[in-house]
Amino acid sequence: MYNGIINIYKEKGYTSHDVVAVLRGILKMKRIGHTGTLDPEATGVLPVCLGKATKLAEYLVDKEKTYLAKFCLGIETDTQDHTGEVVQTKDASGIGLDDLVSAAAGFTGELMQVPPMFSAVKVNGKRLYELARQGKTVERKARPVMVHVIDQLALDGNIASMRVVCSKGTYIRTLCHDIGNALGCGAHMTELERTQSGPFSVDDSLTLDEVRALSESGGLAAAIRPIDSMFPDFLKLHVIDAFGKALINGNKLPPEAVEEKLPFDDNVRYNIYDGEERYIGLYVFKSEESRFKPVKLFI
């Protein structure tokens, strides 16, 4: 039984749910969850939470993401990527790199982005892709997203490429589509790789085959990041044995429950451990109660 986060490199052809299913088979454990969907044709970083770390998902999905994308100018599809049907073509031969750079500059900062019809967003209880497969198009509300950076722009014929650093919920294929519209020729995404998701990088990711090999050799534990490594900015506190039962029961704790004798500031979060250095969870100090209050327990 593992408790922590493993950085998977999702290969083409797998859904994010497929990755979880394969890992359940390799690791012989059910309590596994991914932290951010990648389309089957996309590749790259997919942090997966194991065991008690599944409670971390809400913290990890909010992290900043980095993508490398390629998109074809002059051709629009109904899915906004290469898997869809062509709906419009235009001549893009007159577009140069300077035009691309200028158009992309208009898509940084906070944007209101309309989710594509072929997406998992729900409208009136139905997934948009379910409606799209029925040939239906419904009105979608634009949602705020943040695009921090668009750089590494290049153009090879009618194939453009770029690096995007953005918030959760940003549809890169919609960004490609919108840049194409800004250029007046349309576009659709042809390739997508997620190279960074919060603290997880493509450089230290593992394919499913590599995970299987490490599991069989007994070396997998070293590749799994501990839960508390996700909260490096919070100070560590250790609870003394006399308050061990209260700790395990998730009760509030007085300042004398911890070994460290410090001035504790109001609303500051701490990583809490028991006397044997086992990570228990996140607590916040409430000065009006003079108590540590549990925020998230990993027990």
C-alpha positions as CSV (number, residue, x, y, z in Angstrom):
1,M,0.0,0.0,0.0
2,Y,1.5,3.3,-1.1
3,N,0.6,6.8,0.2
4,G,1.9,9.6,-1.9
5,I,2.0,11.1,-5.4
6,I,3.5,9.5,-8.5
7,N,4.3,11.6,-11.5
8,I,3.0,9.7,-14.6
9,Y,3.9,10.5,-18.2
10,K,0.6,9.9,-20.0
11,E,1.2,8.5,-23.4
12,K,-1.1,8.9,-26.5
13,G,-4.2,6.6,-26.6
14,Y,-4.8,6.5,-22.8
15,T,-7.5,8.5,-21.1
16,S,-6.7,9.7,-17.6
17,H,-9.1,7.1,-16.3
18,D,-7.2,4.4,-18.2
19,V,-4.0,5.5,-16.4
20,V,-5.7,5.0,-13.0
21,A,-7.1,1.6,-14.1
22,V,-3.6,0.4,-15.2
23,L,-2.0,1.6,-12.0
24,R,-4.6,-0.2,-9.9
25,G,-3.6,-3.4,-11.7
26,I,0.1,-2.8,-11.2
27,L,0.0,-1.7,-7.6
28,K,-2.8,-4.0,-6.5
29,M,-4.6,-1.1,-4.8
30,K,-8.0,0.6,-5.4
31,R,-7.5,4.0,-3.7
32,I,-5.9,5.9,-6.7
33,G,-7.0,9.1,-8.4
34,H,-5.6,11.5,-11.0
35,T,-5.3,15.3,-10.5
36,G,-6.2,16.7,-13.9
37,T,-7.7,15.3,-17.1
38,L,-5.7,15.0,-20.3
39,D,-7.4,14.2,-23.6
40,P,-6.5,10.7,-25.0
41,E,-4.4,12.3,-27.8
42,A,-2.5,14.6,-25.4
43,T,0.6,13.5,-23.6
44,G,2.6,14.5,-20.6
45,V,2.5,15.1,-16.9
46,L,-0.3,13.5,-15.0
47,P,0.2,13.5,-11.2
48,V,-1.6,10.5,-9.6
49,C,-2.5,10.3,-5.9
50,L,-2.1,7.0,-4.1
51,G,-3.8,5.9,-0.9
52,K,-4.2,8.6,1.7
53,A,-2.8,11.1,-0.8
54,T,-6.1,11.0,-2.8
55,K,-7.3,13.6,-0.3
56,L,-4.7,15.9,-1.9
57,A,-6.4,16.1,-5.3
58,E,-8.3,19.4,-4.5
59,Y,-4.9,21.1,-3.7
60,L,-3.1,19.8,-6.9
61,V,-5.8,20.5,-9.5
62,D,-5.5,24.2,-8.8
63,K,-1.8,24.4,-9.6
64,E,-0.4,26.2,-12.6
65,K,0.2,24.2,-15.8
66,T,2.6,24.4,-18.7
67,Y,2.0,23.0,-22.2
68,L,3.7,22.7,-25.5
69,A,1.2,22.9,-28.4
70,K,1.2,22.7,-32.1
71,F,-1.6,24.0,-34.3
72,C,-2.4,24.1,-38.0
73,L,-3.4,27.5,-39.4
74,G,-6.1,27.7,-42.1
75,I,-8.2,24.7,-41.1
76,E,-10.9,24.6,-38.4
77,T,-12.5,21.5,-37.0
78,D,-15.6,20.9,-34.9
79,T,-13.5,19.6,-32.0
80,Q,-10.9,22.3,-32.3
81,D,-8.2,19.6,-32.7
82,H,-7.1,17.1,-35.3
83,T,-9.6,14.4,-34.2
84,G,-12.6,16.3,-35.5
85,E,-14.3,17.0,-38.9
86,V,-13.1,19.9,-40.9
87,V,-15.7,22.7,-40.9
88,Q,-13.8,25.5,-42.6
89,T,-10.6,26.1,-44.6
90,K,-8.9,29.4,-45.4
91,D,-5.7,30.4,-47.1
92,A,-3.0,31.0,-44.4
93,S,0.0,31.3,-46.7
94,G,0.4,35.1,-46.1
95,I,0.7,34.8,-42.3
96,G,4.2,35.2,-40.9
97,L,5.8,34.7,-37.5
98,D,5.4,38.4,-36.6
99,D,1.6,38.1,-37.3
100,L,1.5,35.0,-35.0
101,V,3.4,36.7,-32.2
102,S,1.2,39.8,-32.4
103,A,-2.0,37.7,-32.3
104,A,-0.8,35.5,-29.4
105,A,0.0,38.6,-27.4
106,G,-3.7,39.4,-27.2
107,F,-4.4,36.1,-25.3
108,T,-2.3,36.6,-22.2
109,G,-3.7,37.7,-18.9
110,E,-7.2,37.0,-17.6
111,L,-9.4,35.8,-20.4
112,M,-13.1,34.8,-20.7
113,Q,-12.9,31.4,-22.5
114,V,-15.9,29.5,-24.0
115,P,-15.5,25.8,-23.4
116,P,-15.5,23.7,-26.6
117,M,-18.6,21.5,-27.4
118,F,-16.3,18.5,-27.3
119,S,-15.4,18.8,-23.6
120,A,-16.4,17.3,-20.2
121,V,-18.1,20.5,-19.0
122,K,-21.6,19.9,-17.8
123,V,-24.6,22.0,-19.0
124,N,-28.0,21.1,-17.4
125,G,-26.5,17.9,-16.1
126,K,-25.2,16.7,-19.5
127,R,-21.6,16.5,-20.6
128,L,-21.0,18.8,-23.6
129,Y,-19.3,16.0,-25.6
130,E,-22.4,13.8,-25.2
131,L,-24.5,16.5,-26.7
132,A,-21.9,17.2,-29.4
133,R,-21.9,13.5,-30.4
134,Q,-25.7,13.8,-30.9
135,G,-25.1,16.7,-33.3
136,K,-26.3,19.3,-30.8
137,T,-24.8,22.7,-30.1
138,V,-25.8,24.5,-26.9
139,E,-24.9,27.9,-25.5
140,R,-21.9,27.8,-23.1
141,K,-21.1,30.4,-20.6
142,A,-17.6,31.9,-20.9
143,R,-15.4,31.1,-17.9
144,P,-12.5,33.1,-16.5
145,V,-9.0,31.6,-17.1
146,M,-5.5,33.0,-16.7
147,V,-2.8,32.7,-19.3
148,H,0.4,33.8,-17.7
149,V,2.8,33.2,-20.6
150,I,2.7,32.4,-24.3
151,D,6.2,32.1,-25.7
152,Q,8.5,29.9,-27.8
153,L,6.4,30.8,-30.8
154,A,7.4,29.3,-34.1
155,L,6.0,28.8,-37.6
156,D,6.9,26.1,-40.0
157,G,4.7,26.5,-43.1
158,N,1.2,26.5,-41.7
159,I,2.1,24.7,-38.5
160,A,2.5,26.9,-35.5
161,S,3.9,26.0,-32.1
162,M,4.0,27.7,-28.7
163,R,4.5,27.2,-25.0
164,V,1.7,28.2,-22.7
165,V,1.7,28.7,-18.9
166,C,-1.8,28.9,-17.6
167,S,-4.3,28.3,-14.8
168,K,-6.4,25.2,-14.4
169,G,-9.5,25.0,-16.7
170,T,-7.7,26.5,-19.7
171,Y,-8.5,24.7,-22.9
172,I,-5.4,24.9,-25.1
173,R,-7.2,23.8,-28.2
174,T,-9.6,26.6,-27.7
175,L,-6.7,29.0,-27.3
176,C,-5.3,27.7,-30.6
177,H,-8.7,28.1,-32.2
178,D,-9.0,31.6,-30.9
179,I,-5.5,32.7,-32.1
180,G,-6.4,31.3,-35.5
181,N,-9.6,33.4,-35.6
182,A,-7.6,36.5,-34.5
183,L,-5.3,35.8,-37.5
184,G,-8.4,35.6,-39.7
185,C,-7.6,32.1,-41.0
186,G,-8.8,29.7,-38.3
187,A,-6.8,26.9,-36.7
188,H,-7.0,23.6,-35.0
189,M,-4.6,21.9,-32.5
190,T,-2.5,19.0,-33.8
191,E,-0.3,18.2,-30.8
192,L,-0.4,18.8,-27.0
193,E,2.1,17.9,-24.3
194,R,1.8,19.0,-20.7
195,T,5.3,19.5,-19.4
196,Q,4.6,20.9,-15.9
197,S,1.7,20.6,-13.4
198,G,2.5,22.5,-10.2
199,P,5.7,21.0,-8.8
200,F,5.7,18.0,-11.2
201,S,7.8,18.2,-14.3
202,V,8.1,16.0,-17.4
203,D,11.8,15.6,-16.6
204,D,11.1,13.3,-13.7
205,S,7.9,11.6,-14.9
206,L,7.4,7.9,-15.4
207,T,5.6,6.0,-18.1
208,L,3.3,3.1,-17.1
209,D,5.9,0.6,-18.3
210,E,8.5,2.2,-16.2
211,V,6.2,2.1,-13.2
212,R,5.6,-1.6,-13.8
213,A,9.3,-2.3,-14.0
214,L,10.0,-0.4,-10.8
215,S,7.2,-2.2,-9.0
216,E,8.5,-5.6,-10.1
217,S,12.1,-4.7,-9.0
218,G,11.0,-3.3,-5.6
219,G,12.3,0.2,-6.5
220,L,9.0,2.1,-6.8
221,A,8.8,3.6,-3.3
222,A,11.7,6.0,-4.2
223,A,9.6,7.5,-7.1
224,I,6.6,8.3,-4.9
225,R,6.6,11.8,-3.3
226,P,5.3,11.9,0.2
227,I,2.1,13.9,1.0
228,D,3.8,16.5,3.1
229,S,6.2,17.4,0.3
230,M,3.2,19.2,-1.3
231,F,3.2,21.8,1.5
232,P,6.9,22.9,1.8
233,D,6.1,26.4,3.0
234,F,4.4,25.3,6.2
235,L,6.3,24.9,9.4
236,K,6.5,21.4,11.0
237,L,5.1,20.8,14.4
238,H,5.2,17.6,16.5
239,V,2.4,16.5,18.8
240,I,3.5,15.0,22.1
241,D,2.2,11.5,23.1
242,A,-0.1,12.8,25.8
243,F,-2.3,14.3,23.0
244,G,-1.9,11.4,20.6
245,K,-5.5,10.2,21.0
246,A,-6.9,13.7,20.4
247,L,-4.7,14.0,17.3
248,I,-5.8,10.8,15.8
249,N,-9.5,11.7,16.5
250,G,-9.1,14.9,14.6
251,N,-9.7,17.1,17.6
252,K,-8.6,20.7,18.1
253,L,-5.3,20.9,20.0
254,P,-4.0,23.5,22.5
255,P,-0.5,25.0,22.0
256,E,0.9,22.8,24.8
257,A,0.1,19.8,22.6
258,V,3.1,20.4,20.4
259,E,6.8,20.1,21.2
260,E,7.8,23.3,19.6
261,K,7.4,26.3,21.9
262,L,6.9,29.2,19.4
263,P,4.7,32.3,19.0
264,F,1.8,31.0,16.9
265,D,0.2,33.5,14.5
266,D,-3.5,33.6,13.8
267,N,-4.7,31.7,10.7
268,V,-1.3,30.4,9.9
269,R,-1.2,26.8,8.7
270,Y,1.2,24.1,10.0
271,N,2.2,20.6,9.0
272,I,1.4,18.4,12.0
273,Y,3.3,15.2,12.9
274,D,3.0,12.7,15.7
275,G,5.9,11.9,18.0
276,E,7.1,9.2,15.6
277,E,7.4,11.6,12.7
278,R,4.3,10.3,10.9
279,Y,2.5,13.0,8.9
280,I,-1.0,13.7,10.2
281,G,-2.1,16.7,8.2
282,L,-2.6,20.4,7.9
283,Y,-3.8,22.5,10.9
284,V,-4.5,26.2,11.3
285,F,-3.9,28.1,14.5
286,K,-6.9,30.1,15.7
287,S,-5.8,32.7,18.2
288,E,-9.3,33.5,19.5
289,E,-9.6,29.9,20.6
290,S,-5.9,29.4,21.3
291,R,-6.3,26.1,19.5
292,F,-4.9,24.3,16.4
293,K,-7.8,23.4,14.2
294,P,-7.6,20.6,11.6
295,V,-7.8,21.7,7.9
296,K,-7.1,18.4,6.2
297,L,-6.2,15.1,7.8
298,F,-4.2,12.3,5.9
299,I,-4.8,9.4,8.3
